[in-house]
Amino acid sequence: MKFINILDSIRILSKSEFALEAFRLKDNDHIVFNSLTCLDLMNSQKIKDELNLFNGRFLLIYQFQNLLEHKRYFYGISLSYGQTMSSYGHLFNALTWHEAEVNRNFGIHFYQKEDRIQEEIITPQKKYRFEKDSGSSELCNTYFKQASLRGEGVEVSLQKFLNPASKSKMIFDVDSDKVENSIFKFHFDNHISFEKNIETMTIENAINSMLGTSFSNRLMASLLLYEFDEYVNHKNKRTDLNIQRMFTFEVFSALENIKCLEKTFAKSSVAELKCIFKSQYNKIMQLFAPEGIKDLEQLKAILEMQDRKWLYDIRDCIHNFEKELDNAYQVVEGNELFLKYKDYFNSNLSALDHSLKSYPLQSLGYHYNLKKFESFYEYDDLDTQEFLSLNGSTYELLIIRIKELRNTYSNIIKICEEYPVVKLKYQTPSSDSEIKPKSGLFLGVTQVSSGELGLVLNLNDDGKFDRLHYISPSVTNLEYFKRRIKKFALPQMACEWNVLGLDEEEIVK
């Protein structure tokens, strides 16, 4: 887990300056949009003073990431009450979702590029009608205009709410087996955003709330919040506790990958593969907790477990899983079912229904392993190699994900064999009692198999959140998916030629 003090990195720009910057960022193929966050500065006087935002009521923070140079860029735009902001959803596809959330929660109007009239002042009757304060969702439902489709519209559910039956959709405009455009179809009625529930909570209550959601990455996000609590309270973990934390992280990664593979193979006619991964998921969950991890106390119990038999049971179980995984790999490798050209496009679209979780991290262009930069990572020899070229065909996605899971299993066994029993949790110098807990604006990030999971955290001096923004890889990966699926024909041919024995250099020729 990695935490960044955003206030040290924000560049405050005017609207016109940001417009130029946005077009510059769009032209760089290595830079991707990560998130848009809004802060109500009425509740954050400290941030206002530090950034010299004397007349600002809201602060929009745009986050971008350079995947090649491993750099992050934060841009802040200060708005007075009633001011609007241009939408940049036409440049960065996933940004439209974040604009709608900011509009819904804070009442800020994002005008589209085709609008001839820019509404610079919100009508008086809507003054202070923020869902953040009153629960109204009228503003979001009015500003977005649906675009027309050139080809067939393929609708896919997007879930970022406590209610798993969200009716919000992503529509892919499919024309001649290529994605020409992607459009959001928002549906916020009768849904409560996760972030709104978190505000004014303590970190412990936020973890309990997170574990109560149906998010696919709730375990990893909860672990990220738990690490954040230790970070702001200056708790220095011992090496043995770091290793135990790393073990838990690897098991959570395995659970995510297994669940994804189970759902992916449920879409195929190879029912045996679905049964294998469903059984593995259930066995690991049974070993970790009888009914899963539902609250902070259960999470702590796992993180502080000192039972060697429990550890060896997991290791032996993983050993058996490795053999099953090798058999599954042999079924997939070179299998005509997964190589068929006609199945490629529809398989990728159906995978989107699982929050893009069938699109593994390495197929999105990540050339480094974020885990190596996390505070508790102790072993340099854990597997992080890259598999195949990053083209992203259906066959490659399955092969990459299975190999990722194989690596994770290997890491779990390796950690088990050198796993110390935790006896003392923290190295706590006597002077630590006088250190004041940290407060301010932070970004917490960690790696999941489908991308990067992030939390923007604005923590007040009283230890309660004024803002917690859950940055789901389901949303941020939309632009990656759109880019790669447009390169439809060549990646599929390259994949098939690889199977025939041609190397990548010959394919390029």
Residue pairs with C-beta under 8 A, 6 or more apart in sequence:
1 223
1 224
1 227
1 228
1 374
1 375
1 376
1 444
1 445
1 446
2 370
2 373
2 374
2 375
2 444
2 445
2 446
3 227
3 228
3 231
3 442
3 443
3 444
4 72
4 442
4 443
4 444
4 445
5 440
5 441
5 442
6 61
6 74
6 441
6 442
6 443
6 456
7 47
7 50
7 51
7 440
7 441
9 72
9 73
9 74
10 51
10 61
10 74
10 75
10 76
11 73
11 74
11 75
11 76
12 51
12 52
12 53
12 76
12 77
12 78
13 21
13 75
13 76
13 77
14 77
15 77
15 85
15 86
18 62
18 75
18 77
19 86
21 75
22 88
22 91
22 92
23 91
25 31
25 33
25 64
25 73
26 91
26 92
28 66
30 66
30 67
30 68
30 69
31 64
31 65
31 66
31 67
31 73
32 64
32 65
32 67
32 476
32 479
32 480
33 62
33 63
33 64
33 92
33 94
33 95
33 476
33 479
34 63
34 64
34 65
34 72
34 452
34 454
34 471
34 476
35 62
35 63
35 98
35 454
35 456
35 469
35 471
35 476
36 60
36 61
36 62
36 63
36 95
36 98
36 99
36 102
37 60
37 61
37 63
37 98
37 102
37 456
37 467
37 469
38 58
38 59
38 60
38 61
38 102
38 105
38 106
38 108
38 467
39 47
39 58
39 59
39 61
39 441
39 458
39 466
39 467
40 57
40 58
40 106
40 132
40 466
40 467
41 47
41 48
41 53
41 56
41 57
41 58
41 59
41 78
42 57
43 460
43 466
44 59
44 441
44 458
44 466
46 439
46 440
46 461
47 53
47 59
47 440
47 441
47 458
48 54
48 56
51 59
51 76
51 78
53 59
53 78
55 78
55 80
56 78
56 79
56 80
57 79
57 80
57 81
58 78
58 79
58 81
58 106
58 108
59 76
59 77
59 78
59 79
60 76
60 77
60 78
60 79
60 85
60 102
60 108
61 74
61 75
61 76
61 456
62 74
62 75
62 76
62 77
63 72
63 73
63 74
63 443
63 454
63 456
64 72
64 73
64 75
65 71
65 72
65 73
65 452
66 72
66 73
67 365
67 366
67 367
68 367
70 368
72 443
77 85
79 85
79 108
82 120
82 121
82 122
83 108
83 120
84 108
84 109
84 110
84 111
84 118
84 119
84 120
85 108
85 109
85 110
85 111
86 110
86 111
86 113
87 95
87 96
87 99
87 110
87 111
87 112
87 113
88 95
89 95
89 96
89 99
89 110
89 112
89 184
90 112
90 113
92 479
93 182
93 478
93 479
93 482
94 475
94 476
94 477
94 478
94 479
96 144
96 184
97 158
97 160
97 184
97 475
97 478
98 475
99 110
100 140
100 144
100 184
100 186
100 188
101 140
101 193
101 195
102 108
102 110
103 109
103 110
103 139
103 140
103 143
104 131
104 137
104 139
104 140
104 188
104 193
105 130
105 131
105 132
105 193
105 195
105 196
106 130
106 132
107 122
107 126
107 128
107 129
107 130
107 139
109 119
109 122
109 139
109 143
110 143
111 118
111 119
111 143
112 143
112 145
114 145
126 138
126 139
128 134
129 136
129 138
129 139
130 136
131 137
131 193
131 196
132 196
132 199
137 188
137 189
140 186
140 188
141 186
141 188
141 189
144 184
144 186
146 183
146 185
147 181
147 183
149 171
149 173
149 181
149 183
150 173
150 175
150 180
150 181
151 173
151 174
151 175
151 176
151 180
152 173
152 174
152 175
153 171
153 172
153 173
153 174
153 183
154 171
154 172
154 174
154 349
155 169
155 170
155 171
155 185
156 169
156 170
156 171
156 172
156 349
156 352
156 353
157 166
157 167
157 168
157 169
157 170
157 353
158 166
158 168
158 169
158 170
158 355
158 474
158 475
159 166
159 168
159 214
159 355
159 474
160 166
160 193
160 194
160 215
160 470
160 472
160 474
160 475
161 168
161 191
161 192
161 193
161 194
162 191
162 192
162 194
162 197
162 212
162 213
162 214
163 190
163 191
163 192
164 214
166 187
166 191
167 187
168 184
168 185
168 186
168 187
168 188
169 184
169 185
169 187
170 182
170 183
170 184
170 185
170 352
170 478
171 182
171 183
171 184
171 185
172 179
172 181
172 182
172 349
172 352
173 179
173 180
173 181
173 182
173 183
174 180
174 345
174 349
177 345
177 488
178 485
178 486
178 488
179 482
179 485
179 486
182 478
182 482
194 209
194 210
194 213
194 215
194 470
195 467
195 468
195 469
195 470
197 209
198 206
198 209
198 465
198 468
199 465
199 466
199 467
199 468
200 464
200 465
200 466
201 209
201 464
201 465
201 468
202 463
202 464
202 465
203 225
203 228
203 229
203 232
203 459
203 463
203 465
204 229
204 296
206 225
206 465
206 468
207 222
207 225
207 226
207 229
207 296
207 299
208 295
208 296
210 218
210 221
210 222
210 225
211 218
211 219
211 222
211 293
211 294
211 295
211 296
211 298
211 299
212 294
212 295
215 221
215 470
215 472
216 256
216 259
216 354
216 355
216 357
216 474
217 256
217 448
217 453
217 472
217 473
219 252
219 255
219 256
219 293
220 249
220 252
220 253
220 256
220 446
220 448
220 453
221 453
221 455
221 470
222 293
222 296
222 299
223 245
223 248
223 249
223 252
223 299
223 446
224 444
224 445
224 446
224 453
224 455
225 444
225 455
226 296
226 299
226 303
227 245
227 375
227 376
227 444
228 442
228 444
228 455
228 457
230 237
230 426
231 438
232 437
232 438
232 439
232 442
232 459
233 437
233 438
234 432
234 435
234 437
234 438
235 426
235 428
236 426
236 427
236 428
237 245
237 375
237 376
237 425
237 426
237 427
238 422
238 424
238 425
238 426
238 427
239 378
240 420
240 421
240 422
240 423
241 376
241 422
241 425
241 426
242 375
242 376
242 377
242 378
243 376
243 378
243 415
243 418
243 419
243 420
244 303
244 304
244 305
244 419
244 420
244 422
245 303
245 376
246 376
246 377
246 378
246 379
246 415
247 412
247 415
247 416
247 419
248 302
248 303
249 371
249 374
249 376
249 446
250 408
250 411
250 412
250 415
251 284
251 288
251 314
251 412
253 408
253 447
253 448
253 449
254 284
254 405
254 408
254 409
254 412
255 281
255 284
255 285
256 357
256 448
256 449
256 450
257 401
257 404
257 405
257 408
257 449
258 277
258 280
258 281
258 284
258 405
259 277
259 281
259 357
260 354
260 357
260 358
260 401
260 449
260 450
261 273
261 277
261 328
261 398
261 401
261 402
261 405
262 274
262 277
262 278
262 281
263 354
263 357
263 358
264 351
264 354
264 358
264 398
264 401
265 271
265 273
265 274
265 277
266 274
267 347
267 350
267 351
268 274
268 337
268 338
269 337
270 331
270 337
272 331
273 328
273 331
273 332
276 324
276 327
276 328
277 328
280 321
280 324
283 317
284 314
284 317
285 292
287 310
287 313
287 314
287 317
288 302
289 298
289 301
289 302
293 299
293 302
304 422
304 425
305 311
306 421
306 422
306 423
308 421
311 416
311 419
312 416
314 412
314 416
315 412
315 413
315 416
315 417
318 409
318 412
318 413
318 416
319 413
321 409
322 406
322 409
322 410
325 402
325 405
325 406
325 409
326 406
328 402
329 399
329 402
329 403
329 406
332 338
332 395
332 398
332 399
332 402
333 399
334 499
337 343
338 394
338 395
338 398
339 395
339 495
339 496
339 499
341 492
343 394
344 393
344 394
344 395
344 488
344 492
345 485
345 488
347 394
348 358
348 359
348 394
348 397
348 481
348 485
351 357
351 358
351 359
351 397
352 358
352 481
355 450
355 472
355 473
355 474
356 450
356 451
356 473
356 474
356 477
356 478
356 481
357 449
357 450
357 474
358 397
358 401
359 392
359 397
359 450
359 451
359 477
359 480
359 481
360 397
360 400
360 401
360 404
360 449
360 450
361 404
361 447
361 448
361 449
361 450
361 451
361 452
362 386
362 387
362 390
362 400
362 404
363 390
363 391
363 392
363 396
363 397
363 400
363 484
364 390
364 392
364 451
364 477
364 480
364 484
365 390
365 480
366 451
367 386
369 384
369 447
370 445
370 446
370 447
370 452
371 377
371 382
371 384
371 447
372 380
372 384
374 446
374 447
379 411
379 414
379 415
381 414
382 407
382 411
382 414
383 407
383 410
383 411
384 407
385 407
387 399
387 400
387 403
387 404
388 396
388 399
388 400
388 498
389 396
389 494
389 504
391 484
391 487
391 490
391 491
391 494
391 495
392 484
392 485
392 487
392 491
393 491
393 492
393 494
393 495
395 495
395 499
396 491
396 495
401 449
404 449
437 463
438 459
439 459
439 460
439 461
439 463
440 458
440 459
441 456
441 457
441 458
442 456
442 457
442 458
442 459
443 454
443 455
443 456
443 457
444 454
444 455
444 457
445 452
445 453
445 454
445 455
446 452
446 453
447 453
448 473
450 473
450 474
450 477
451 473
451 476
451 477
451 480
452 471
452 473
452 476
453 471
453 472
453 473
454 471
455 468
455 469
455 470
455 471
456 467
456 468
456 469
456 471
457 465
457 467
457 468
458 465
458 466
458 467
458 468
459 465
459 466
460 466
484 491
494 504
494 507
497 506
497 507
498 504
498 507
